[in-house]
Structures are given as structure tokens and as C-alpha cells.
């Protein structure tokens, strides 16, 4: 199930970055900008709600990462990751970290993932 309203709002806010190769869309990231320690605000009951964020914040919190299941995705993901980091650096110069809470299906646990930009 998807919510087109969520994705349209995130796109208008500049908080959705698509990943393409040629004419093929293979994934995208939605994110919020906040200050370090405020990212729990984005752990919400309604995953389709678009929360206010702080464009001057020092942290990029990844809300959703959606990809297709193409076998060549790992190859192109390195280029996409570099492009995403460059986008964050250019558009949100105060951001110093990228954070993501990722659910591991194998261990059935939430993993908090942090990378410096």
C-alpha cells in the first residue's frame, strides 16, 4: 500500500530523492531534516503523515527507502548513495549526520544506523 499524497508532499518539500539509471526509476529516499536527538519525532503511528522539520538542522533522518528488487541494485546503490550525500550537503549545509532506523527481518530487531556526511 502506498500513499501518493505523502510522496507528493515530500517531493514538493524537497524531501524525496529519486534514484534513476537512464530512464529507469529503481528507488527513492524520503527524509526529514532535524537536530541530532530529535529524530524520534519521526517514529510515528501514521507512516504517511508529513511532519514539519528544520531545514537548518544538523541531522538528516531517512524516513523511507524504497527500491525495486532488481539484481543490479547493489551496483548502482553506491552511486546513488554518493548522489544523496551530495544533495544533502548542497541543500542542507548544516547537516553533519545521516540517521536511519532500519528493521532487520532476520533478527526481528530495529537497527539504528548513523553515518557522518
Contact map, one row per residue, 1 for C-alpha under 8 A:
111000000000000000000000000000000000000000000000000000000000000000000000000000000000000000000000000000000000000000000
111100000000000000000000000000000000000000000000000000000000000000000000000000000000000000000000000000000000000000000
111111100000000000000000000000000000000000000001000000000000000000000000000000000000000000000000000000000000000000000
011111110000000000000000000000000000000000000000000000000000000000000000000000000000000000000000000000000000000000000
001111111000000000000000000000000000000000000000000000000000000000000000000000000000000000000000000000000000000000000
001111111100000000000000000000000000000000000001110000000000000000000000000000000000000000000000000000000000000000000
001111111110000100000000000000000000000000000000000000000000000000000000000000000000000000000000000000000000000000000
000111111111000000000000000000000000000000000000000000000000000000000000000000000000000000000000000000000000000000000
000011111111100000000000000000000000000000000000010000000000000000000000000000000000000000000000000000000000000000000
000001111111111100000000000001000000000000000000010000000000000000000000000000000000000000000000000000000000000000000
000000111111111110000000000000000000000000000000000000000000000000000000000000000000000000000000000000000000000000000
000000011111111000000000000000000000000000000000000000000000000000000000000000000000000000000000000000000000000000000
000000001111111100000000000000000000000000000000000000000000000000000000000000000000000000000000000000000000000000000
000000000111111110000000000000000000000000000000000000000000000000000000000000000000000000000000000000000000000000000
000000000111111110000000000001110000000000000000000000000000000000000000000000000000000000000000000000000000000000000
000000100110111111000000000111100000000000000000000000000000000000000000000000000000000000000000000000000000000000000
000000000010011111100000000111000000000000000000000000000000000000000000000000000001000000000000000000000000000000000
000000000000000111110000101110000000000000000000000000000000000000000000000000000000000000000000000000000000000000000
000000000000000011111000111100000000000000000000000000000000000000000000000000010000000000000000000000000000000000000
000000000000000001111111111000000000000000000000000000000000000000000000000000000000000000000000000000000000000000000
000000000000000000111111110000000000000000000000000000000000000000000000000000000000000000000000000000000000000000000
000000000000000000011111000000000000000000000000000000000000000000000000000000000000000000000000000000000000000000000
000000000000000000011111100000000000000000000000000000000000000000000000000000000000000000000000000000000000000000000
000000000000000000011111110000000000000000000000000000000000000000000000000000000000000000000000000000000000000000000
000000000000000001111011111000000000000000000000000000000000000000000000000000000000000000000000000000000000000000000
000000000000000000111001111100000000000000000000000000000000000000110100100000000000000000000000000000000000000000000
000000000000000001110000111110000000000000000000000000000000000011110000000000000000000000000000000000000000000000000
000000000000000111100000011111000000000000000000000000000000000011100000000000000000000000000000000000000000000000000
000000000000000111000000001111100000000000000000000000000000011111000000000000000000000000000000000000000000000000000
000000000100001110000000000111110000000000000000000000000000011110000000000000000000000000000000000000000000000000000
000000000000001100000000000011111000000000000000000000000001111100000000000000000000000000000000000000000000000000000
000000000000001000000000000001111100000000000000000011000001111000000000000000000000000000000000000000000000000000000
000000000000000000000000000000111110000000000000000011111111100000000000000000000000000000000010000000000000000000000
000000000000000000000000000000011111011000000000000011111111100000000000000000000000000000000000000000000000000000000
000000000000000000000000000000001111111000000000000001001110000000000000000000000000000000000000000000000000000000000
000000000000000000000000000000000111111000000000000000001110000000000000000000000000000000000000000000000000000000000
000000000000000000000000000000000011111100000000000000000000000000000000000000000000000000000000000000000000000000000
000000000000000000000000000000000111111110000000000000000000000000000000000000000000000000000000000000000000000000000
000000000000000000000000000000000111111111100000000000000000100000000000000000000000000000000000000000000000000000000
000000000000000000000000000000000000111111100000000000000000000000000000000000000000000000000000000000000000000000000
000000000000000000000000000000000000011111110000000000000000000000000000000000000000000000000000000000000000000000000
000000000000000000000000000000000000001111110000001000000000001000000000000000000000000000000000000000000000000000000
000000000000000000000000000000000000001111111000000000000000000000000000000000000000000000000000000000000000000000000
000000000000000000000000000000000000000011111110000000000000000000000000000000000000000000000000000000000000000000000
000000000000000000000000000000000000000000111110000000000000000000000000000000000000000000000000000000000000000000000
000000000000000000000000000000000000000000011111100000000000000000000000000000000000000000000000000000000000000000000
000000000000000000000000000000000000000000011111100000000000000000000000000000000000000000000000000000000000000000000
001001000000000000000000000000000000000000000111110000000000000000000000000000000000000000000000000000000000000000000
000001000000000000000000000000000000000000000111111000000000000000000000000000000000000000000000000000000000000000000
000001001100000000000000000000000000000000000001111100000000000000000000000000000000000000000000000000000000000000000
000000000000000000000000000000000000000001000000111110000000000000000000000000000000000000000000000000000000000000000
000000000000000000000000000000000000000000000000011111000000000000000000000000000000000000000000000000000000000000000
000000000000000000000000000000011100000000000000001111100000000000000000000000000000000000000000000000000000000000000
000000000000000000000000000000011110000000000000000111111000000000000000000000000000000000000000000000000000000000000
000000000000000000000000000000001100000000000000000011111000000000000000000000000000000000010000000000000000000000000
000000000000000000000000000000001100000000000000000001111100000000000000000000000000000000011110000000000000000000000
000000000000000000000000000000001111000000000000000001111111000000000000000000000000000000010110000000000000000000000
000000000000000000000000000000001111000000000000000000011111000000000000000000000000000000000111100000000000000000000
000000000000000000000000000000001111000000000000000000001111100000000000000000000000000000000111111000000000000000000
000000000000000000000000000000111100000000000000000000001111110000000000000000000000000100000011111000000000000000000
000000000000000000000000000000111100001000000000000000000011111000000000000000000000000000000000011100000000000000000
000000000000000000000000000011110000000000000000000000000001111110000000000000000000000000000000011110000000000000000
000000000000000000000000000011110000000001000000000000000000111110000000000000000000000000000000000100000000000000000
000000000000000000000000000011100000000000000000000000000000011111000000000000000000000000000000000000000000000000000
000000000000000000000000001111000000000000000000000000000000011111100000000000000000000000000000000000000000000000000
000000000000000000000000001110000000000000000000000000000000000111110000000000000000000000000000000000000000000000000
000000000000000000000000011100000000000000000000000000000000000011111000000000000000000000000000000000000000000000000
000000000000000000000000011000000000000000000000000000000000000001111100000000000000000000000000000000000000000000000
000000000000000000000000000000000000000000000000000000000000000000111110100000000000000000000000000000000000000000000
000000000000000000000000010000000000000000000000000000000000000000011111100000000000000000000000000000000000000000000
000000000000000000000000000000000000000000000000000000000000000000001111110000000000000000000000000000000000000000000
000000000000000000000000000000000000000000000000000000000000000000000111111100000000000000000000000000000000000000000
000000000000000000000000010000000000000000000000000000000000000000001111111110000000000000000000000000000000000000000
000000000000000000000000000000000000000000000000000000000000000000000011111111000000000000000000000000000000000000000
000000000000000000000000000000000000000000000000000000000000000000000001111111000000000000000000000000000000000000000
000000000000000000000000000000000000000000000000000000000000000000000001111111110000000000000000000000000000000000000
000000000000000000000000000000000000000000000000000000000000000000000000111111111000000000000000000000000000000000000
000000000000000000000000000000000000000000000000000000000000000000000000011111111100000000000000000000000000000000000
000000000000000000000000000000000000000000000000000000000000000000000000000111111110000000000000000000000000000000000
000000000000000000100000000000000000000000000000000000000000000000000000000111111111000000000000000000000000000000000
000000000000000000000000000000000000000000000000000000000000000000000000000011111111100000000000000000000000000000000
000000000000000000000000000000000000000000000000000000000000000000000000000001111111110000000000000000000000000000000
000000000000000000000000000000000000000000000000000000000000000000000000000000111111111000000000000000000000000000000
000000000000000010000000000000000000000000000000000000000000000000000000000000011111111100000000000000000000000000000
000000000000000000000000000000000000000000000000000000000000000000000000000000001111111110000000000000000000000000001
000000000000000000000000000000000000000000000000000000000000000000000000000000000111111111000000000000000000000000000
000000000000000000000000000000000000000000000000000000000000000000000000000000000011111111100000000000000000000000000
000000000000000000000000000000000000000000000000000000000001000000000000000000000001111111111010000000000000000000000
000000000000000000000000000000000000000000000000000000000000000000000000000000000000111111111110000000000000000000001
000000000000000000000000000000000000000000000000000000000000000000000000000000000000011111111000000000000000000000000
000000000000000000000000000000000000000000000000000000000000000000000000000000000000001111111000000000000000000000000
000000000000000000000000000000000000000000000000000000111000000000000000000000000000000111111110000000000000000000000
000000000000000000000000000000000000000000000000000000010000000000000000000000000000000111111111000000000000000000000
000000000000000000000000000000000000000000000000000000011110000000000000000000000000000010011111000000000000000000000
000000000000000000000000000000001000000000000000000000011111000000000000000000000000000110011111110000000000000000001
000000000000000000000000000000000000000000000000000000000111000000000000000000000000000000001111110000000000000000011
000000000000000000000000000000000000000000000000000000000111000000000000000000000000000000000011111000000000000001111
000000000000000000000000000000000000000000000000000000000011110000000000000000000000000000000011111100000000000001111
000000000000000000000000000000000000000000000000000000000011110000000000000000000000000000000000111110000000000111100
000000000000000000000000000000000000000000000000000000000000111000000000000000000000000000000000011111000000000111000
000000000000000000000000000000000000000000000000000000000000010000000000000000000000000000000000001111100000011110000
000000000000000000000000000000000000000000000000000000000000000000000000000000000000000000000000000111110000011110000
000000000000000000000000000000000000000000000000000000000000000000000000000000000000000000000000000011111001111000000
000000000000000000000000000000000000000000000000000000000000000000000000000000000000000000000000000001111111111000000
000000000000000000000000000000000000000000000000000000000000000000000000000000000000000000000000000000111111100000000
000000000000000000000000000000000000000000000000000000000000000000000000000000000000000000000000000000011111000000000
000000000000000000000000000000000000000000000000000000000000000000000000000000000000000000000000000000011111100000000
000000000000000000000000000000000000000000000000000000000000000000000000000000000000000000000000000000111111110000000
000000000000000000000000000000000000000000000000000000000000000000000000000000000000000000000000000000111011111000000
000000000000000000000000000000000000000000000000000000000000000000000000000000000000000000000000000011110001111100000
000000000000000000000000000000000000000000000000000000000000000000000000000000000000000000000000000011110000111110000
000000000000000000000000000000000000000000000000000000000000000000000000000000000000000000000000001111000000011111000
000000000000000000000000000000000000000000000000000000000000000000000000000000000000000000000000001111000000001111100
000000000000000000000000000000000000000000000000000000000000000000000000000000000000000000000000111100000000000111110
000000000000000000000000000000000000000000000000000000000000000000000000000000000000000000000000111000000000000011111
000000000000000000000000000000000000000000000000000000000000000000000000000000000000000000000001110000000000000001111
000000000000000000000000000000000000000000000000000000000000000000000000000000000000100010000011110000000000000000111
